[in-house]
Amino acid sequence: MDLKRSPLALHFPDMPDIDGVTLRTVNAGYKDWERADLTFVELCDGTTAAGVFTQSACPSSEVELGRQHIKQGAARALVVNAGNANAFTGYRGREAVEQIMAQIAEGIGCAPETVFVSSTGVIGVPLPKDAAKAGVTAALTAPPCSWEDAAKAISTTDTFAKGATATAIVQGKTISISAIIKGSGMIAPDMATMLGYIFTDAAVDPAFLQQLLNDSNGKTFSCITVDSDTSTSDTVLAFATGKAGNAPLVSFDSEGADAFAAAFHDVCRQLAQLVVRDGEGAQKLIAITVTGADSDESARKIGLSIANSPLVKTAVAGEDANWGRVVMAVGKAGEPADRDTLSIGFGGHWAARNGQPVDDFDEAPLARHLKGQEITIEVDIGLSTGRATVWTCDLTNGYIAINADYRS
């Protein structure tokens, strides 16, 4: 497929190297293409790790093993295969993953359980062991590459490389966070909805790193959707090398923990929004803010009901401020709502307040707003103080074209 760059794409940022992290990419030949499709990240001894994984009942072997091994809180390597999801492949898929883990472990001298593997692409085709073995052999001696090279290598239907970075002052030291992510379709918030990898030189206790990732996930990765479909392979991993030399952050009581947490959350938010910006066929980025809900979680569920509605998404694609479709999506969410307290707006202009159209409603400012590339929808449930923001994109003919042609 010849995919055009998303009109919502952002330029790849200037991202600092992370001490203790070495990136390499090679072409393993998982598909008939010339591009790099195997990414190998070597991590220094002592790196701590945290992860969140898909809640799909049909996960890949990569996810199953990742869930088991992340409990140790340690990592020495990451391998990402692009072009083949290796999901729904039974024992052959698991053997391929275990082969990669064992080969990397022997190559760098670590336990196989500290090697994490992700795969992305077509479901139902076992990862070819011969290609994987040759790819890993080449990767072990390949020259280091850039963040952008690594971001490109992990992609599938992505139209642009995605990266995010932030810094924070922790105990008088400047710590850095650099991260890459892939994802543009099969994106629904049931954990992470993509493959994302976050690296920092800060020293962070694995339990605290897991806490930070869980908290940020709930407000970023699990607040985006492109098409309501949750992948079999969704994974977000965070790695902390400790090379910055700070005293390990073990809780929010640790000096500098608040600053680090803020930077970490900012990176997660950037990554999540980049995925939506590259939604398959997307022409508009949509932010939906729900206030006045029964709870924050209720607000999130209502927001996702709106974001996943094909009727709402196509209305935005057609630049139609059809707030009746938003009412429909609120009503079907299964969360507390009251027709007579519900208010709906677009771009900061209310179309309906307290269950009825605004008097002397002027649709012109809403129409102007919907002609832009970044759209906001405001929903006030009018019941309590719960609030959340979710992000999605419009639904266009481009989504159909990409997915109807995906395997051919």
C-alpha positions in Angstrom: 0.0 0.0 0.0 1.2 3.5 -0.9 0.0 5.5 2.1 0.0 9.3 1.9 1.4 11.2 5.0 -1.4 12.1 7.3 -2.5 15.8 7.1 -2.4 15.8 10.9 1.2 14.6 11.0 3.8 16.3 13.2 7.6 16.5 12.4 9.7 14.0 14.4 11.2 15.8 17.4 14.9 16.3 18.2 15.2 13.6 20.9 18.2 13.1 23.2 20.0 9.9 23.5 19.3 8.0 26.7 22.4 6.7 28.5 22.2 3.0 28.8 20.0 2.5 25.7 21.4 1.4 22.3 19.1 1.2 19.2 19.7 -0.9 16.2 17.5 -1.8 13.2 17.8 -4.4 10.3 15.7 -5.9 7.6 14.7 -9.4 8.6 12.4 -9.7 5.6 9.1 -10.3 7.4 7.4 -8.9 4.3 8.5 -8.3 0.7 10.0 -4.9 1.3 13.4 -3.2 1.5 12.8 -1.3 4.8 14.1 -2.2 8.3 11.5 -4.3 10.1 13.4 -5.6 13.1 14.3 -3.3 15.9 16.7 -4.3 18.7 17.2 -2.2 21.8 19.9 -3.1 24.2 19.5 -1.9 27.7 22.3 -1.6 30.3 22.5 -3.9 33.3 20.3 -2.6 36.2 17.5 -1.3 33.9 14.1 -1.4 35.6 10.9 -2.0 33.6 7.1 -1.6 33.7 4.4 -2.5 31.2 0.8 -2.5 30.3 -0.7 -5.0 27.8 -3.8 -5.6 25.8 -6.9 -6.9 27.6 -7.8 -8.9 24.5 -8.9 -12.4 25.3 -6.9 -13.6 22.2 -3.4 -12.1 22.8 -0.2 -12.9 21.1 2.5 -15.1 22.7 4.6 -11.9 22.9 1.9 -10.4 25.2 1.5 -13.5 27.3 5.3 -13.8 28.0 5.6 -10.0 28.5 2.8 -10.1 31.2 4.7 -12.9 33.0 8.2 -11.4 32.8 7.3 -7.7 33.5 6.5 -8.8 37.1 10.3 -9.1 37.7 10.6 -5.4 36.9 13.9 -5.8 35.0 14.9 -5.7 31.4 18.1 -6.0 29.3 16.7 -6.0 25.7 13.7 -5.3 23.5 13.0 -6.7 20.0 10.1 -5.4 17.8 9.1 -7.2 14.7 7.0 -5.4 12.1 4.9 -6.9 9.3 3.8 -9.9 11.2 1.7 -9.8 14.4 2.5 -13.5 15.2 -0.9 -13.6 16.9 -3.3 -16.6 16.7 -0.4 -18.8 15.7 -0.4 -21.4 18.5 2.7 -23.2 19.6 4.7 -22.1 16.5 4.2 -18.5 17.4 5.4 -19.0 21.0 8.4 -21.0 19.8 9.4 -18.1 17.6 9.3 -15.7 20.5 11.2 -18.0 22.8 13.8 -18.5 20.0 14.3 -14.7 19.8 14.6 -14.3 23.5 17.1 -17.1 23.8 19.2 -15.8 20.9 19.4 -12.3 22.3 20.1 -13.6 25.8 23.1 -15.6 24.5 24.2 -12.7 22.4 24.4 -10.1 25.2 24.7 -12.3 28.2 21.4 -12.0 30.1 18.5 -14.1 31.2 15.9 -14.7 28.5 13.2 -13.4 30.8 14.7 -9.9 30.6 14.2 -9.9 26.8 10.9 -8.4 25.7 9.5 -9.1 22.3 6.7 -7.3 20.4 5.3 -8.1 16.9 2.9 -6.1 14.8 1.2 -6.7 11.4 -1.0 -9.4 9.9 -2.7 -11.8 12.4 -2.8 -15.5 11.9 0.6 -16.0 10.2 3.4 -17.6 12.3 6.6 -15.5 12.6 9.1 -17.2 10.3 11.8 -18.6 12.6 14.5 -18.6 9.9 13.9 -14.9 9.1 13.8 -14.0 12.8 17.1 -15.9 13.5 18.9 -14.2 10.7 17.5 -10.9 11.6 18.6 -11.1 15.2 22.0 -12.3 14.2 22.4 -9.2 12.0 20.9 -6.9 14.7 23.4 -8.0 17.3 26.2 -6.5 15.3 24.4 -3.7 13.4 25.5 -0.1 13.9 23.5 2.1 16.3 20.7 4.0 14.7 18.6 7.1 15.5 15.3 7.4 17.3 13.6 8.2 14.1 15.0 5.2 12.4 13.7 3.0 15.2 10.3 4.6 15.0 10.1 4.0 11.3 11.2 0.4 11.7 8.4 -0.5 14.2 5.6 0.9 12.0 3.1 -0.8 9.8 0.3 1.3 8.3 1.7 4.4 10.0 2.2 7.4 7.7 4.8 9.2 9.8 7.3 8.3 12.5 6.2 9.1 16.0 8.4 10.2 18.9 8.1 12.3 22.1 10.5 13.6 24.6 10.6 15.6 27.9 13.0 16.5 30.6 12.7 17.1 34.3 15.0 18.3 37.2 15.3 15.5 39.7 17.5 16.0 42.8 19.4 18.7 40.9 20.0 16.5 37.9 18.5 16.9 34.5 16.8 13.6 33.5 15.6 12.8 30.0 12.7 10.8 28.6 12.6 9.7 25.0 9.9 7.5 23.5 8.6 6.1 20.2 5.3 4.6 19.3 3.5 3.0 16.4 -0.2 2.8 15.6 -2.9 4.1 13.3 -5.5 1.4 13.0 -7.0 -1.3 15.2 -6.9 1.4 17.9 -9.4 1.2 20.8 -8.7 2.0 24.4 -8.6 -1.3 26.2 -5.2 -0.8 27.8 -2.8 0.7 25.3 -4.0 0.1 21.8 -0.6 0.3 20.1 3.1 -0.5 20.5 4.9 2.1 22.6 8.3 2.3 24.3 9.4 4.8 26.8 13.0 5.2 27.9 14.5 7.3 30.7 18.0 7.7 32.3 16.3 8.3 35.7 16.7 5.7 38.4 13.2 4.5 39.2 12.0 1.6 41.4 10.1 -0.8 39.2 7.0 -0.8 41.4 6.8 3.0 41.2 7.5 3.0 37.5 4.6 0.6 37.1 2.4 2.9 39.2 3.3 5.9 37.0 2.6 3.9 33.8 -0.7 2.6 35.1 -1.8 6.1 36.1 -0.7 7.7 32.8 -2.2 4.9 30.8 -5.7 5.6 32.2 -5.6 9.2 31.1 -3.7 8.9 27.8 -3.4 5.6 26.0 -6.8 4.4 27.3 -8.4 7.6 26.2 -7.9 7.3 22.5 -9.7 5.4 19.8 -9.6 5.3 16.0 -12.0 2.5 15.1 -13.1 0.8 18.4 -11.0 -2.3 17.6 -8.6 -3.6 20.3 -5.5 -5.3 19.0 -4.2 -8.7 20.0 -0.7 -7.2 20.5 -1.1 -3.9 22.3 1.9 -3.2 24.5 3.4 -0.1 26.2 6.7 -0.7 28.0 8.7 1.8 30.1 12.5 1.4 30.9 14.6 3.3 33.4 18.4 2.8 33.1 19.4 4.7 36.2 22.3 6.3 34.4 21.3 9.9 35.4 22.7 9.1 38.9 19.7 10.2 41.0 18.7 8.4 44.1 16.1 5.9 43.0 12.5 7.2 42.9 10.5 4.8 45.0 7.3 6.8 45.6 5.8 10.3 45.4 7.6 11.0 48.6 11.0 10.8 46.8 12.6 14.1 46.0 11.9 15.0 42.5 9.2 12.4 42.0 6.5 14.9 41.1 8.6 16.5 38.4 9.5 13.2 36.9 5.9 12.0 37.0 4.7 15.2 35.2 7.3 14.7 32.5 6.5 11.0 32.1 2.7 11.8 31.8 3.4 14.5 29.3 5.3 12.0 27.1 2.5 9.5 27.3 0.0 12.2 26.3 2.1 13.2 23.4 2.4 9.6 22.2 -1.3 8.9 22.5 -2.3 12.0 20.5 0.3 11.1 17.8 -1.5 7.8 17.2 -4.8 9.5 16.7 -3.2 12.1 14.4 -2.2 9.1 12.2 -5.6 7.4 12.4 -6.2 5.5 9.1 -7.7 7.9 6.7 -7.9 10.7 9.3 -8.4 14.3 8.2 -9.4 15.8 11.6 -8.2 15.3 15.2 -11.2 15.3 17.6 -10.9 16.1 21.3 -14.0 15.3 23.3 -14.2 16.7 26.8 -17.0 15.4 29.1 -17.7 17.3 32.4 -20.4 17.0 35.0 -20.5 13.2 35.0 -21.1 10.9 37.9 -17.4 10.1 38.1 -14.2 10.5 36.1 -14.5 6.9 34.9 -18.1 7.5 33.9 -17.0 10.6 31.9 -14.4 8.6 30.2 -16.9 5.9 29.1 -19.3 8.6 27.8 -16.5 10.2 25.9 -15.5 6.9 24.3 -19.1 6.2 23.4 -19.1 9.5 21.5 -15.6 8.9 20.0 -16.5 5.4 18.8 -19.7 6.4 17.1 -19.5 6.1 13.3 -22.3 8.6 13.1 -20.5 11.3 15.1 -17.2 10.6 13.3 -18.7 10.8 9.8 -20.6 14.0 10.8 -17.3 15.6 11.7 -15.8 14.3 8.5 -18.7 16.1 6.7 -18.2 19.2 8.8 -21.7 18.9 10.1 -22.4 20.1 13.7 -25.1 17.4 14.1 -25.3 17.5 17.9 -28.2 15.1 17.9 -25.7 12.3 17.1 -23.8 13.3 20.2 -27.0 13.0 22.3 -27.5 9.5 20.9 -23.9 8.5 21.8 -24.3 9.8 25.4 -27.6 8.0 25.8 -26.2 4.6 24.6 -23.1 4.8 26.9 -24.8 3.0 29.7 -23.7 5.6 32.2 -25.8 8.0 34.4 -27.2 10.8 32.3 -30.2 13.1 32.3 -31.7 14.5 29.2 -32.8 17.6 30.9 -29.3 18.5 32.3 -27.3 17.6 29.1 -25.5 20.3 27.2 -23.5 20.0 24.0 -21.1 22.3 22.2 -18.6 22.4 19.4 -15.4 24.6 19.5 -16.5 26.4 22.6 -20.0 27.3 21.2 -23.0 25.7 22.9 -25.6 24.1 20.5 -27.8 22.8 23.3 -28.1 23.6 27.0 -30.0 21.7 29.7 -31.8 19.4 27.3 -32.9 21.7 24.6 -31.5 23.8 21.7 -30.0 27.1 22.6 -32.3 30.0 22.0 -31.5 31.9 18.8 -28.9 29.2 17.9 -26.4 30.4 15.3 -24.7 27.5 13.6 -22.2 29.7 11.7 -19.4 29.7 14.3 -19.8 25.9 14.7 -19.6 25.4 11.0 -16.4 27.5 10.8 -14.9 25.5 13.6 -15.7 22.1 11.9 -13.8 23.2 8.8 -10.5 23.1 10.7 -8.3 20.2 11.4 -8.5 20.1 15.2 -12.1 19.8 16.4 -13.4 20.0 20.0 -16.7 18.6 21.3 -17.8 19.7 24.7 -20.4 17.7 26.7 -21.7 18.6 30.1 -23.7 15.9 31.7 -24.9 18.2 34.5 -25.0 15.6 37.3 -21.7 15.8 39.3 -18.0 16.7 39.0 -16.6 13.8 36.9 -14.6 14.8 33.9 -12.4 13.3 31.2 -11.0 14.1 27.8 -10.7 11.5 25.0 -9.2 11.8 21.5 -10.3 10.3 18.2 -10.4 11.2 14.5 -13.0 11.4 11.8 -14.1 8.5 9.7 -13.5 8.8 6.0 -13.4 6.8 2.8 -9.6 6.5 3.4 -10.1 4.2 6.4 -12.2 1.8 4.2 -9.6 1.9 1.4 -6.7 1.1 3.7 -8.4 -1.8 5.5 -10.1 -3.3 2.5 -6.7 -3.6 0.9 -4.6 -4.5 4.0 -3.5 -8.0 3.1 -3.2 -7.6 -0.7 
